[in-house]
Every structure is written in C-alpha cells, then in structure tokens.
C-alpha cells in the first residue's frame, strides 16, 4: 500500500514527524509510513524492541494487533503521547519540553480503550533446568492442565460488572425535579431520529443492544428480523410479552461485549440509552461492528459529558459525575473498529440547566409544552458538541 497523502489523518501525522525528527531518531510506524518517512521501521521487525529503544512510535488505533504485544503494553510507561488524531497516536520516548502530554485527551483515551479490549498476551513456555546437576533423564511432560493455553483458545479476562447508575442520565430525572413530560419528549425525540436515520428498516435484520422491554423494535415495522439482547431477565420477559405472536422478533440474555452472533449477521444495530451502563463500551462497539454486514448502520445515543450544562457546573465549582462520552470520543472509538460517523444530532438543551440553583425556580416552565419544544429545537441547533445528549449514525466500511 502506498502512503495515502490525500488522507488528512495520515498526512498530518507524517508532517508532524518530519518537522521533529532528529538525524539519529528511530521511528516505528505502520508499513505505509516508509513511503513518507524512509527511515520508518516496520512493526513486523520490532520483536524484542522496547519503546525506550526508539525515539518515536506511531500507533494506528485500529491495528493494535499488528504491534508486538510487549512493545504495545510498555508504551504508556516508557513513552508519552505527544500527537493524536482520529486514527493515530504518536508516542515519544524522549519528548521535547514543548510537546504536550495528551494522555487525558479523547483520542488517546480511545487508544487506551482499544488496547484494553485485546486478549491477554500468551504466557511464554518456561523450561526449568537445574544446571548444577542435570537430570539423568528428560523430565516427564507436564500434566494437561499445566500446559500453556494456545493464544487462540485463551479465555478472555473476567470483565467488571456493569456500571451502577450512580446518577440519573438526564437532569429532569433527579429526585424532586419535574420530569415526566420532559422525559416523554426526550424519548419522542429519540424515536424521531431513529425514524429519520433508519426509516422502517424494510427487509433488514436489526440488532437492538440493551433492548430493555423491546419498545424500540416497534418503530422498525418493516424489519425482516429483530433480535434484542439485554442482561435484565425481567425486561426480556416483558419484551417477549410485548412481541408475542410475532415470529420475526427474538430476545436473549447476552453480554453486549460478547455477542453470540456470527460475523455480518445484521444490516443495522441500535445502542440507545445503553452505552453509559456498559462495563466495556469499546468492546461492545467492536462486537457491534463485527456482527454488522459491510455497509451496515449503527445508531447510538449517549449522554454528552461536555454538554453546556455540565461545563457550566464545572466552571462554577460543582462536581458533576464524570459519566457519558463526547461525540468526538465515540467517533474515534467507532473509527478504530472500522466504522465512520455519517450523521449526528444533538438532543435537548435548556438554558435553565446551565444555571445551577435556578432550576427549582423554573420548575413550572420545565414541564411546559412550549418550553419543552424550545429545548428540543435548541438541542438540534446546538448539535452534539453542546446539547445534553446526542445521537450518532455510523456506517461499517
């Protein structure tokens, strides 16, 4: 593959390196970089190399499995991320003072999330030999249970339990605050966006991840097949009751990060009001991408961690929960699993939320139909950067 000079992520990464390379610097990078930076070395020949042995390491967030695992695991300890974009993170083992530490940025968090989803590195086979008194005969083979597990059969590490809902995902669900009309309007807005993004899903196979009681499946009236998964047995029972007698609906108890479906099984997938509750969002996105056919669509909603409301609380000394994601962060995580955001919208923005302490005095307006509709329109106009929540539509390449 020649170097894709017309791709901004690749071209800007190469320009960053060319501007900073010293004559003696070693660079490890994905293969195409050799066309732009002739001295770049391939990861394929980097076995036994530590990050501190080279000046720069260029990491493609979607190709972490192509990097020798000891080198990849040592990167955060032996080098500092100094440049990042939606595709790449550049680590420097001896960074200049003027280069920032980007560890806490969304792009580097996406790298860390993808790194965490990789299966554990296989343990080396150790041969224990007593050099002082060699045995007269070869030692017997170890019992079967002591043999190292081949890498492809290695069990995934036990994942943490689902995150507890430590805070309501939306301000109007706080105890003592008004909320029923606002919540109904929010759900109606999600329904409108699902209809706008996916239509009736005519003839398609659709996966509803975190399906709850199966409400969203009723919106996709043209779907040939709807499979819903959730971990809550009571919700699944309600979903089966809701869709009883409809053979194209099916529901199963399943972990979003370990889907029991074959690759390319679905044309579309929903991840609505769910990602904040997942223990491993990056793994769930990777699984969603795996089971989608090429060109398949994933629609997801998320609470905006950097909404105007939460930024105002932090600016005024408050301590809002660190729940949610930014649209940029999720877009980077989606790109890392081969998906590209093709549409996005903001969901709801109310000026009252940006004035801590003012909401109780505006309680009557918060449930007023006119005020609710204005907040809905403001969310669309503000977009995913500032609205309280957002919806993304991503296509698998």
N, C-alpha and C positions, 0 to 999 in steps of 0.2 A: 504493500500500500504506500503510495506517495504521500508526502505531507499535505494535509488539507489546508492550504493557505487561505482559502475563502471561508473557513470556519472560524468565527471570532474567538472561540474558546481556545482552539489550538494556536492560532496566530498570535494572540495576545500573550499566551504562556511562553511561546518561543521568544517573543520580543522582550519579555521580562528577563528571561535568562541571558539573552545576548547582551543586554545592557549591563549585566552584573558579573559575567564570567571573568575570572582572572585566568592568566595563561596556564597555571598549573591545576586549575579546578577539574575534578572529575564529576561527571554527570551521569546518573542513572535515569532512564526515561523509557516510555513505550517506544517500540521499534520505529514508527514513522518520524520521530524527532531526529533521527540520524540524517534525514534529508534536509532539515533546517539547521541542525547543530551537529556537524560531522563528528565531533568528539563524543557525542552521547553514546553511552554504553547500554546494551540490552539487558533486561532483567533475566533473560534466559542464561546469561553467563555470569550471574551475580551470586551464585550459590556460595555460601561462606563469607560473603561481604556483609559488613556491618554498616549502619548509617554513618557512623563516625569516620569510616574509611573514605567517604566521598564527600564532596562539598555540597552537592545538590541531588535531591531525589524528587522526581516528578511522578505523581501518583494519579492515575485515571481512576476516579471513584467507582466506575462501573466495571473495572477489570482488576480488582484486588486479588483475584485468584491466580493471576499471572505473575505475581510477585513472590519470590521465595518467602515462605512464611516467617522464618526467624528475622529476616530483614524487615518485613512489614510490622511484626509485633514490636520490634525495638524502635521503630520510628518515633513514636511520641516521647520516648525517654532520651533519645540521642540526637534529635533534631527538632527544629522549631518550624511550624508552618508560617511562611512569610508571604505567600501569594496564593490566592484561591479564586476560582470562578466556578460556574455551574458544573464543569466537567473535571477540572484538575485541582490538585493541591500541590504546591511546591514546598518542600522541606529543605532547610539549610542547616547543616551541622555546625557551621561557624558563621552565624549571621552577623552582618554589619549592624552597628548600633542604630542606624536609621531605618532598619527594616522592622515592621511591626510584628508582634506575636498575634496571630489570627486564630488561636486555639478556640476562643469563645464565639467565633462567627458562625453563621448558619452554614456556610459552605463546608467548613471544617467539621462542624457537628454532623453533617451528612456523611462525610468520610468516616467519622468515628462510628456512626450508626451502622454503616455498611460493614465496617471491619468487625463489629460485634456480632454480626449475623453469620460470619464464616464458621464452618465446622471447626472443632478443635484440631490443632496440628497433631499428626500421628506421633506417638512416642517412639523414640529410637530403640532398636533392639540392642540390648547391652549383653556382651559376653563377659562373664566374670571368670577370670583365670588367676590362680594362685601361682605367681611367677617364681616364688621361692621353692615350692615343692609341687611341680606339675603332676597332675594325676596320672596314674598308670594307664587308665583307660578313659576314653571320652566320656564326659558326664552324660547321664541319661537325659533325654529330651524333657522339657518342662511339661507338666500336665496341661491338658487342653485349655483350662480356664486361665492359665498363666500366659498363654501366647498373646502377643500383641494383636489387637484387633486391626484388620486391614483398614486403611483410611476410608474406603467407600462404605464400610459397614459400621464405622464408628458412630455410636449413638450421639444424638445432639445433646448438649449440656442441658440440664434441667433449667427451665426458664422461670423467672419470678412470677408470682401470682398476678392476676390483673390488678391494675392500679385502683386503689379505692377512690371513690368520688369525694375528694376532700373539700370540694367547693362546687356550688351549682355552676353549670356551664354558662348560664346567662344571668345577668343581673336581676331580671324580674322574677327569678325563681328563688331568690333569697327569702328565708322565712320572714314573714311580717311585711313583705313588699307586695304591691299589686302584681298580678301576673297572668291570670287565666286568659284574658283577651289577647294580651301581647304574645303569649306562647302559642295560642291558636293561630295568630297572624304569622308568627315565625314559621310554624310548620307549613302553613299555606304557601309561604314564600319558597320554602324548600320544594314543595310539590310543583310549583310553577317552574322552577329551574330544572327539575328533573324532566318535566314535560318538554321544556324548551331544548334541553340538551339531548335527550334520548328519544323524544317522541313517544310512540306507543310500543316501540321495540318489536315491530311486526316481524314474526318469523324467527326471532332471535332467542338464543339461550342466555339467560341472565342469572348472575350470582348476586345474592343480597347478603353481604357480610355484616354480621351484627344485626340480623333481621328483626330481633325482638318479636313482637306479636304478628309480624308479617304485613304490616299496614302498607308499606311501600309497594309491595308486589301488586296490589290492586291498581296502581297507577299505570302499569305496563300491560294494558289489556290485550295487546297484540302479540305478546311474547309466546313463543312455542314451548318454552320451558323456563320455570323459575325455581331455582334452588336457594333456600335460605339456610344460613348457619348461625348459631348462637351458642353460648355456654350456659344459658339460663333454661333449665328444664321447664319451668312454669311458662316462660314466654314462648317456648317452642310448642308446648301443648296448646296455648292459645292460638298460635299461628296455624296449627293443624286444624283446629276447630273452625277458624275463620275461613279456611280454604277447603273445607271438607267437600268431597264430591268433585273436586277439580283435579283431574289426574296429572295435569302438567305442572302442578305445584308439588314441591317436596321439601322437607325440613329435616335437619340433622344437627345433633350436638357436635360441634367441631371447633378446634382452635384456629383462629384466623391466620396464625403463623405456621400452621401445619395442615394445609388443606388436603383432603383425601380425594382429590380430583386429578385426572390426567392433564398433561400439558395441552393448551389450546382447546379447552373444553367449552369455553363460553365466548359469546360475542360482546357482552357488556357486563359490568360489575358495579355494584353500589357499595359505598362505605360512608354511610350517612349517620351523623351523630354518634360515631363509634370510635374514631381514632384516638380520642383522649383517654378512653378506657382500656386501651390495649397495652399490655406489658411490653410488647416489642413492635412498635409501629413499622420500623424499617423491614422487619421480617414479614409482616403482613402485606406490605406493599410489594415486596419481592414475590410473595406467593400469588397475590392478585395478578401480577404481570405474567407469572408462569402459566396460570390457567387460562389467560386470555389468548384468543387467536390473534394472529398478526392483523393489525388494524383495529383490534378491539378497543372498547372505550371503558375507562374507569371514571366514575363520578364520585367525588368525595366532598364532604363538608368538614369544617374544622373551626374551632374557636380561635380567634386571632389573638395571639399572645402579645402583639404590639398594637392592638386597637387604640383608637383615640382615648377611649375610656380608661384602659389600663395604663397608658402612658401618662395620662393626667394624674391618676392615683400615685404613680411612682414619683412624678415631678413634685407633688405636694407632700411627699414623705410617707405615703402609705406603703403597705406591704401586700400587694395583691398576690394571689397564688401564681406560681410560675407554670400554670397549665396552658395547654394549647400549643399551637405552632404558628409560624409565619407562612405566608403564601410562598415566599422565596425559598424557605427551608424545605417545604414539601415539594416544590418544583424540583429542587436539587435532588431530593431523595427519589423522586419519580424518574428523573433522567438517569440516575445511577442504575435503575433496573430496566432501562430501555423504553421509557415512556416519556412523551412530550406533552406538556400542557398546551391545549389548543383553545381553551376558553376559561374565563374566570369572572366571578361576580362577587361583590360584597353583599352581606346580609345585615341590614338594620344598623342604624346609627342615630342615637338620640342625644341631643345636647345635654339633657339632664344627667346622663351617666357620666359626663366629663366634669361635673361639678360635685365632688364629694360633699355630702351633707345636704345637698339641695333636693335630692330625690324625694324624701318624705314630704316636703312642701309641695311637690308637683305630682303627688300620688294620683289625684283626680285626672290630671292630663295623661298620665302614663297609661291609663286604660281607656282613654277617649278614642273612639274610632278615627277621628280626623288626625289626632296626634300620632296614632299608631301608623296610619298610612303615610304620614310625612316622614316618620322614622324609617319606614321601609324604602321610600324613594331616596332618602339621604344615603342609606346603605348602598344602594345600587350606584349612586353617583360617586360616593367616596371610593368605592372599589375595594379589593381585597387588602389593600395596604392599611386602611384606616377603619373600616367597618368592624363591628363587633365580631362577626364571623364571616366566612367566605365559602364559596363552592368552586371547585376546580374540576375541569373535564380534561382527562389525559388520554392520549392515543398510543397504543403499542406500535412501535416501529417494525 
